[in-house]
Amino acid sequence: ALELFDSTESMIRIDMSEYTESHSIARLIGALPDYVGFEQDGQLTETVRRQPYAVILFDEVENEHPQIWSTL
């Protein structure tokens, strides 16, 4: 992030160990249309919307549910 954007604040860290259940993808990217909470963005989508020029670090990917990574 420092090399690309001259700022360490341009790095988004997502702790993937918080996404160990298959349904937790909604917390990451937001709920699908017609689901409760559809109006709210997920952690990743909201952060990228506010800070579109950033490096995204998916930390602890070995602990996430396999379906999460295939969705991303």
N, C-alpha and C positions, 0 to 999 in steps of 0.2 A: 504494500500500500504506500509505503514511504517512497519507493522508487517510482511508482506509477503516478501518484497524485501529490507527492511532496507533503504528505500528512499521514500520521499514524491513525488519525480519526477516520480515515477512509477505508477501514477494514471492519467488516461485519462478521462477528463470530456467532455461529449458531451451534449450540450444544446439542448434538444429535442424540445424546443419551436420554434426553427428555422425550424422545419419540420412539418408545419401545413397543407401542401398540399400533396395530394397523390403522385404527381410526384416528390416530393422532395427526395424520396428514392434514386434517382440517385446521388444526392449530398452527401448522406451518404455512400452508398456502391459502387458507380460508375454506369455508364450507361451500359445497356445490349449490347451484341454484335449487330452490324449493326445499332446502334444509334450514333448520333453525340456526340463526347466526350468519346467514348468507351475507348480510349487510356488512359484516366485519371482515377486514382483511386478516390474513394470517401473519405470523411473526416475520416470515421471510418477505412476503409481498408488501407488507406495510413498510418495512425497513428499506427495501429497495425503492419503493415509490418515493420515500422521503429523501433517500440518498442514492440516486441512480448510478453515480460514478464511484464505485467502491469495489474492493476485493472481498469476496465472500469466502470465509473459512468454515467449512463443515467439519467441526471438531467431534471426536468420539464416534465416528461413523460405524465403528465395529459394534456399537451397542444399539444402533437403531433397528427398527423392524425392517426386514428385507423389502417389503412392499413400498416403503417410503422412498428408498433410493431409486427403485424402478419407476416410480411416479415422477421423480424429479428429472 
